[in-house]
Amino acid sequence: MKRIVFNVVAGTLAVVIVLVGLELLATGYLLVRDRRYTPARARLAAARRNTFIDMVTAGSSGCRYVDTLFPHPYLAFVHHGNAPCGVADVNNIGLFGRDFPSEKPGDKFVVLVTGGSVAAQFMRFVRGGPSYLEAALNRDYDSPTGRPFWLLNGGDGAWKQPQQLFLFLLYADAVDAVVTLDGFNEHFMLGGFMRFEYPANNFAFVNPMANSDFSDVVKRWMAARVFTFATGNPILSRSQAVYLVLARIDQYLRETPAAAVPRKTTVESMFALPGTWSKEQRIGWTDAQYQKYIRAMDAVAAQHHVLTAHFIQPAPAIGKVLTPEERTLAEPLDYAALYQRMTRDLMQLQSDGTPIFSLLDVFNERHDTLYADKVHVHQDEDGTSEGYRLIAERIARQLGETWQLERKKLASVHP
């Protein structure tokens, strides 16, 4: 009996020593990698945080982001206003804010601002009033028609080109100008094994027939359950080793295409790139597709006499010196070189007359905390946001120059 007790105690101690050793190794590795100590709970909270998702689900109890999604025949996925998980400010086309018109209003100069979740947040009404960009344009400039600027929110979470192009195609005859604010979601496709147009996971959630075997959905669901359990456990949530394991699982799911299924036609087969292509070939080809859709938007705009401008959104890994809080919230930051390459390639479109501009340096002079997660900037519940205000002022000045807007006499310079 004593021998059994001894073996149990010795085995337990051995396991504890191994676990403590792994934890020390993980802590040491992260200290060397990041050159600072960040508690595991802070890392896990940052990894799970997405302020856009928080914004969309804020008005419902017990509803997930996926419960707010709705299929769209041309835009892939939008949102709904149906009980019990509908979004309060969803409009007539499943996006946010004002309803989209079917034809140009006679008393407004309509500007469509489209992109991903950053564009959607950026275009939120502030304290019940207009967005920062609409306020800045009406404060400083007269529109080409003399009518007040009236902006539409054409952004949504996980959207990337060509969704912006498709939205513009649908409403090109109902707007006077179109502005894109994107780049972050698009950069994830660079070097991948799928075409640039490969839809985000939200497409599979609202179109279950596209993945009838559900293998990939089940994998991601199980990973989410493991993550939720670990972050809610008082012991595991404090472990740096557990954080590393969960981060590796997340990286694997991001980088690994959906498992092959015994079907001839799948979403993956429709969008697969040639298996013989090198990573450099895949990056170059994907870059060219991004440029193609920007050019296509400009071509459609020219046919409809619509003004255009394209802005590459800022990213935490480039430009701004991050505060310790921002660095924790924005990790990982290893995409800077690829994002900068994409930006350089896109900016070459200027030589053909494309009105495209980089916002990578918009926060360079700021040393306070602006970023709230991996790409979104902090925004209060009423829409107030210093980061989005700075972006709006920069975009407004560039639009004034690019569209040759007449500046109002009482307009002042704003930072």
C-alpha positions as CSV (number, residue, x, y, z in Angstrom):
1,M,0.0,0.0,0.0
2,K,2.8,2.4,0.9
3,R,4.5,1.6,-2.4
4,I,1.4,2.5,-4.3
5,V,1.0,5.8,-2.4
6,F,4.7,6.5,-3.0
7,N,4.3,5.9,-6.8
8,V,1.2,8.1,-7.0
9,V,2.9,10.9,-5.1
10,A,6.2,10.6,-7.1
11,G,4.3,10.5,-10.4
12,T,2.3,13.6,-9.4
13,L,5.4,15.5,-8.4
14,A,7.0,14.5,-11.7
15,V,4.1,15.8,-13.7
16,V,4.1,19.0,-11.7
17,I,7.8,19.5,-12.2
18,V,7.4,19.0,-16.0
19,L,4.5,21.4,-16.1
20,V,6.4,24.0,-14.1
21,G,9.4,23.5,-16.4
22,L,7.2,24.0,-19.5
23,E,5.7,27.1,-18.0
24,L,9.1,28.6,-17.2
25,L,10.3,27.8,-20.7
26,A,7.2,29.4,-22.3
27,T,7.6,32.5,-20.0
28,G,11.3,32.8,-20.9
29,Y,10.6,32.4,-24.6
30,L,8.0,35.1,-24.6
31,L,10.2,37.4,-22.6
32,V,13.0,37.1,-25.1
33,R,10.6,37.4,-28.1
34,D,8.7,40.4,-26.8
35,R,11.4,42.0,-24.6
36,R,8.8,42.6,-21.9
37,Y,6.5,40.6,-19.6
38,T,2.8,40.4,-20.4
39,P,0.5,38.3,-18.2
40,A,-1.1,35.3,-19.9
41,R,-4.6,36.6,-19.2
42,A,-3.9,39.9,-20.9
43,R,-2.5,38.0,-23.9
44,L,-5.6,35.7,-24.1
45,A,-8.0,38.6,-23.7
46,A,-6.2,40.5,-26.6
47,A,-6.3,37.5,-28.8
48,R,-10.0,37.2,-28.4
49,R,-10.8,40.9,-28.7
50,N,-12.5,42.4,-31.8
51,T,-14.1,45.7,-31.1
52,F,-16.2,45.5,-34.3
53,I,-17.8,42.2,-33.2
54,D,-18.4,43.7,-29.7
55,M,-20.1,46.7,-31.4
56,V,-22.4,44.5,-33.5
57,T,-23.4,42.2,-30.7
58,A,-23.7,44.9,-28.0
59,G,-27.4,45.2,-28.2
60,S,-28.3,41.5,-27.8
61,S,-28.0,39.1,-24.9
62,G,-26.6,35.6,-25.5
63,C,-26.2,36.1,-29.3
64,R,-23.0,35.4,-31.2
65,Y,-21.7,37.4,-34.1
66,V,-22.6,34.6,-36.5
67,D,-26.2,34.9,-35.3
68,T,-26.4,38.4,-36.8
69,L,-25.3,37.3,-40.2
70,F,-27.6,37.0,-43.3
71,P,-26.8,35.7,-46.8
72,H,-26.7,38.1,-49.7
73,P,-26.8,36.8,-53.3
74,Y,-24.1,39.2,-54.5
75,L,-22.3,40.5,-51.4
76,A,-21.9,37.1,-49.8
77,F,-23.0,38.1,-46.3
78,V,-24.5,41.0,-44.5
79,H,-26.6,41.4,-41.3
80,H,-30.3,41.2,-40.4
81,G,-32.6,43.0,-38.0
82,N,-34.7,40.0,-37.1
83,A,-35.5,39.0,-33.5
84,P,-33.9,37.8,-31.3
85,C,-30.3,38.5,-32.5
86,G,-30.9,41.2,-35.1
87,V,-28.7,44.4,-35.3
88,A,-30.6,47.5,-34.2
89,D,-29.2,49.9,-36.8
90,V,-29.2,47.5,-39.8
91,N,-30.4,49.2,-43.0
92,N,-32.4,48.1,-46.0
93,I,-29.5,46.2,-47.6
94,G,-28.1,44.5,-44.4
95,L,-25.4,47.0,-43.6
96,F,-25.3,49.8,-41.0
97,G,-26.8,53.3,-40.8
98,R,-28.8,55.1,-43.5
99,D,-30.8,53.2,-46.0
100,F,-29.3,53.0,-49.5
101,P,-31.3,54.9,-52.2
102,S,-32.3,53.4,-55.5
103,E,-31.5,56.6,-57.4
104,K,-29.5,59.8,-56.6
105,P,-31.4,62.1,-54.2
106,G,-31.8,65.5,-55.7
107,D,-30.9,67.4,-52.6
108,K,-27.7,65.6,-51.5
109,F,-24.2,64.8,-52.8
110,V,-24.0,61.0,-52.0
111,V,-20.6,59.5,-51.1
112,L,-20.4,55.7,-50.6
113,V,-17.6,54.7,-48.2
114,T,-16.9,51.0,-48.5
115,G,-14.4,48.5,-47.0
116,G,-14.2,46.0,-44.2
117,S,-14.9,46.3,-40.5
118,V,-12.6,49.3,-40.0
119,A,-14.6,51.2,-42.7
120,A,-17.9,50.1,-41.0
121,Q,-16.7,51.5,-37.6
122,F,-15.2,54.6,-39.2
123,M,-18.6,55.4,-40.7
124,R,-20.6,55.1,-37.5
125,F,-22.7,58.1,-36.5
126,V,-21.0,60.0,-33.7
127,R,-23.2,61.0,-30.7
128,G,-26.3,60.7,-32.9
129,G,-24.9,62.9,-35.5
130,P,-23.1,62.2,-38.8
131,S,-19.8,60.4,-39.2
132,Y,-16.5,62.2,-38.6
133,L,-15.8,62.3,-42.4
134,E,-19.2,63.7,-43.3
135,A,-18.9,66.4,-40.7
136,A,-15.4,67.3,-41.9
137,L,-16.4,67.5,-45.5
138,N,-19.5,69.7,-44.8
139,R,-17.5,71.9,-42.5
140,D,-14.6,72.6,-44.9
141,Y,-15.9,72.1,-48.4
142,D,-18.7,72.7,-50.9
143,S,-19.6,69.7,-52.9
144,P,-19.3,69.8,-56.7
145,T,-23.1,70.2,-57.0
146,G,-23.4,72.6,-54.1
147,R,-25.5,70.1,-52.2
148,P,-24.5,68.9,-48.7
149,F,-22.3,65.8,-48.5
150,W,-24.3,62.8,-47.4
151,L,-22.3,59.6,-46.7
152,L,-23.4,56.0,-46.8
153,N,-21.7,53.2,-44.7
154,G,-20.7,50.5,-47.1
155,G,-18.4,48.5,-44.8
156,D,-18.8,45.2,-43.0
157,G,-16.7,42.8,-41.0
158,A,-14.4,40.5,-43.0
159,W,-15.2,42.2,-46.3
160,K,-12.5,42.5,-48.8
161,Q,-12.3,43.1,-52.5
162,P,-14.2,42.4,-54.7
163,Q,-17.1,42.8,-52.2
164,Q,-16.5,46.6,-52.3
165,L,-16.6,46.5,-56.1
166,F,-19.8,44.4,-56.1
167,L,-21.5,46.9,-53.7
168,F,-20.5,49.8,-55.9
169,L,-21.8,48.0,-59.1
170,L,-25.2,47.6,-57.4
171,Y,-25.4,51.3,-56.4
172,A,-23.2,53.1,-58.9
173,D,-26.2,55.0,-60.4
174,A,-27.3,56.1,-56.9
175,V,-24.1,57.8,-55.7
176,D,-22.0,60.8,-56.7
177,A,-18.7,59.5,-55.3
178,V,-17.1,56.3,-53.9
179,V,-14.3,56.0,-51.4
180,T,-12.6,52.7,-50.3
181,L,-10.8,52.2,-47.0
182,D,-9.3,48.7,-47.0
183,G,-6.1,46.7,-47.2
184,F,-5.9,44.8,-43.9
185,N,-8.3,41.9,-44.8
186,E,-6.9,41.8,-48.3
187,H,-3.3,41.3,-47.1
188,F,-4.2,38.0,-45.5
189,M,-4.6,36.5,-49.0
190,L,-1.1,37.4,-50.1
191,G,0.9,34.2,-50.5
192,G,-2.0,31.9,-49.7
193,F,-3.2,28.9,-51.7
194,M,-6.6,30.3,-52.6
195,R,-7.5,33.0,-55.1
196,F,-7.8,36.6,-53.8
197,E,-11.6,36.3,-54.0
198,Y,-11.8,33.3,-51.7
199,P,-14.7,34.2,-49.3
200,A,-14.3,34.7,-45.5
201,N,-15.5,32.1,-43.1
202,N,-18.8,34.1,-42.7
203,F,-19.8,32.9,-46.2
204,A,-19.8,29.2,-44.9
205,F,-21.7,30.1,-41.8
206,V,-24.6,31.6,-43.9
207,N,-24.3,29.0,-46.7
208,P,-24.0,25.6,-45.0
209,M,-24.6,23.8,-48.2
210,A,-21.2,25.1,-49.4
211,N,-19.6,22.9,-46.8
212,S,-22.1,20.0,-46.3
213,D,-19.5,17.8,-44.6
214,F,-19.0,20.6,-42.0
215,S,-15.5,19.3,-41.2
216,D,-13.8,22.6,-41.3
217,V,-16.6,24.3,-39.4
218,V,-16.4,21.6,-36.7
219,K,-12.7,22.1,-36.4
220,R,-13.1,25.8,-35.9
221,W,-16.0,25.3,-33.5
222,M,-14.0,22.9,-31.4
223,A,-11.0,25.3,-31.3
224,A,-13.3,28.1,-30.2
225,R,-14.7,25.9,-27.4
226,V,-11.2,25.0,-26.2
227,F,-10.2,28.7,-26.3
228,T,-13.3,29.7,-24.4
229,F,-12.7,27.0,-21.8
230,A,-9.0,28.0,-21.3
231,T,-9.7,31.7,-21.1
232,G,-12.4,31.1,-18.5
233,N,-10.4,28.7,-16.4
234,P,-8.7,30.5,-13.4
235,I,-5.6,28.3,-13.8
236,L,-5.2,27.8,-17.5
237,S,-5.9,31.5,-18.3
238,R,-2.8,32.4,-16.3
239,S,-0.5,30.0,-18.1
240,Q,2.0,31.3,-20.8
241,A,2.4,27.7,-22.1
242,V,-1.3,27.4,-22.6
243,Y,-1.3,30.8,-24.5
244,L,1.5,29.5,-26.8
245,V,-0.5,26.3,-27.6
246,L,-3.7,28.2,-28.3
247,A,-1.8,30.7,-30.5
248,R,-0.3,27.9,-32.5
249,I,-3.7,26.3,-33.0
250,D,-5.1,29.7,-34.2
251,Q,-2.1,30.1,-36.6
252,Y,-2.7,26.5,-37.9
253,L,-6.4,27.2,-38.6
254,R,-5.5,30.5,-40.4
255,E,-2.8,29.1,-42.6
256,T,-4.3,25.6,-43.4
257,P,-6.9,25.5,-46.2
258,A,-10.0,23.5,-45.4
259,A,-9.5,19.8,-45.5
260,A,-10.2,18.1,-48.8
261,V,-13.5,16.3,-49.0
262,P,-14.5,13.5,-51.4
263,R,-16.5,15.9,-53.7
264,K,-15.5,17.2,-57.1
265,T,-16.9,20.6,-56.5
266,T,-16.2,22.6,-53.3
267,V,-15.6,26.3,-52.5
268,E,-12.0,25.4,-52.1
269,S,-11.8,23.8,-55.6
270,M,-13.4,26.8,-57.2
271,F,-10.8,29.2,-55.7
272,A,-7.7,27.0,-55.5
273,L,-4.5,28.4,-57.1
274,P,-2.2,26.1,-59.1
275,G,-0.3,23.9,-56.7
276,T,2.9,24.3,-58.7
277,W,3.1,28.0,-58.1
278,S,5.8,29.3,-55.7
279,K,4.9,31.6,-52.8
280,E,6.4,34.5,-54.7
281,Q,4.2,33.7,-57.7
282,R,1.1,33.6,-55.4
283,I,2.0,36.9,-53.8
284,G,2.5,38.7,-57.2
285,W,-0.6,37.3,-58.7
286,T,-2.8,38.2,-55.7
287,D,-1.3,41.7,-55.7
288,A,-2.3,42.1,-59.3
289,Q,-5.9,41.0,-58.5
290,Y,-6.2,43.6,-55.8
291,Q,-5.1,46.2,-58.3
292,K,-7.5,44.8,-60.9
293,Y,-10.6,45.4,-58.7
294,I,-9.5,49.0,-57.9
295,R,-9.1,49.7,-61.6
296,A,-12.5,48.1,-62.2
297,M,-14.2,50.4,-59.7
298,D,-12.6,53.4,-61.4
299,A,-13.8,52.2,-64.8
300,V,-17.4,51.8,-63.6
301,A,-17.2,55.2,-61.9
302,A,-16.1,56.9,-65.1
303,Q,-19.1,55.4,-66.9
304,H,-21.4,56.8,-64.3
305,H,-19.6,60.1,-63.8
306,V,-18.8,59.2,-60.2
307,L,-15.8,60.5,-58.3
308,T,-13.4,58.0,-56.7
309,A,-10.6,57.8,-54.1
310,H,-8.9,54.8,-52.5
311,F,-7.2,54.7,-49.1
312,I,-5.0,52.0,-47.7
313,Q,-5.9,51.7,-44.1
314,P,-3.3,52.0,-41.2
315,A,-2.1,48.9,-39.4
316,P,-0.6,48.6,-36.0
317,A,2.6,46.9,-37.3
318,I,3.6,50.0,-39.3
319,G,4.2,53.6,-38.5
320,K,2.9,54.4,-35.0
321,V,5.1,53.7,-32.0
322,L,2.8,51.4,-30.0
323,T,2.1,51.8,-26.4
324,P,2.6,48.7,-24.2
325,E,-1.2,48.3,-24.1
326,E,-1.5,48.6,-27.9
327,R,1.3,46.1,-28.5
328,T,-0.4,43.5,-26.3
329,L,-3.8,44.1,-28.0
330,A,-2.4,44.2,-31.6
331,E,-0.2,41.1,-31.6
332,P,1.0,39.4,-33.8
333,L,2.8,42.1,-35.6
334,D,4.9,40.0,-38.0
335,Y,3.0,41.1,-41.2
336,A,4.7,44.5,-41.6
337,A,7.0,43.6,-44.5
338,L,4.2,42.0,-46.5
339,Y,1.8,44.8,-45.8
340,Q,4.4,47.4,-46.8
341,R,5.1,45.5,-50.1
342,M,1.3,45.4,-50.9
343,T,1.1,49.1,-50.2
344,R,4.1,49.9,-52.4
345,D,2.6,47.9,-55.3
346,L,-0.8,49.5,-54.9
347,M,0.7,53.0,-54.8
348,Q,2.2,52.4,-58.2
349,L,-1.3,52.7,-59.6
350,Q,-0.9,56.5,-59.1
351,S,1.3,56.5,-62.2
352,D,-1.8,55.6,-64.2
353,G,-3.8,58.3,-62.6
354,T,-5.6,56.2,-60.0
355,P,-6.4,58.3,-57.0
356,I,-5.0,56.0,-54.3
357,F,-3.4,57.1,-51.1
358,S,-1.7,55.5,-48.1
359,L,-2.8,56.1,-44.5
360,L,0.1,54.1,-42.9
361,D,1.6,57.2,-41.4
362,V,-1.6,58.8,-40.1
363,F,-0.8,58.0,-36.4
364,N,3.0,58.5,-36.6
365,E,3.0,61.6,-34.4
366,R,0.7,60.1,-31.7
367,H,2.1,58.5,-28.6
368,D,-1.1,57.8,-26.8
369,T,-3.2,54.6,-27.0
370,L,-5.4,54.6,-30.2
371,Y,-5.6,51.0,-31.3
372,A,-8.1,48.8,-29.5
373,D,-7.2,45.4,-31.1
374,K,-5.4,44.0,-34.1
375,V,-6.6,46.7,-36.5
376,H,-9.6,48.7,-35.1
377,V,-9.0,51.9,-33.1
378,H,-10.7,52.7,-29.8
379,Q,-14.3,53.9,-30.1
380,D,-16.7,54.8,-27.3
381,E,-20.3,53.6,-27.3
382,D,-21.5,56.9,-28.7
383,G,-19.1,56.6,-31.7
384,T,-16.6,59.1,-30.3
385,S,-13.0,58.1,-31.4
386,E,-9.9,60.2,-31.6
387,G,-8.3,57.7,-34.0
388,Y,-11.2,57.7,-36.5
389,R,-11.3,61.5,-36.2
390,L,-7.7,61.8,-37.3
391,I,-8.4,59.4,-40.2
392,A,-11.4,61.5,-41.2
393,E,-9.5,64.8,-41.2
394,R,-6.7,63.2,-43.3
395,I,-9.2,61.7,-45.8
396,A,-11.2,64.9,-46.0
397,R,-8.1,67.0,-46.9
398,Q,-7.1,64.5,-49.5
399,L,-10.5,64.4,-51.0
400,G,-10.6,68.2,-51.1
401,E,-7.4,68.2,-53.1
402,T,-8.1,65.2,-55.3
403,W,-11.7,66.2,-56.2
404,Q,-10.7,69.9,-56.4
405,L,-13.4,70.9,-54.0
406,E,-14.0,74.5,-53.3
407,R,-13.0,75.3,-49.7
408,K,-15.5,77.2,-47.6
409,K,-14.4,80.7,-46.6
410,L,-14.7,80.0,-42.8
411,A,-13.0,76.6,-43.0
412,S,-10.0,76.2,-40.6
413,V,-7.1,73.8,-40.5
414,H,-7.7,70.7,-38.3
415,P,-5.1,68.1,-37.2
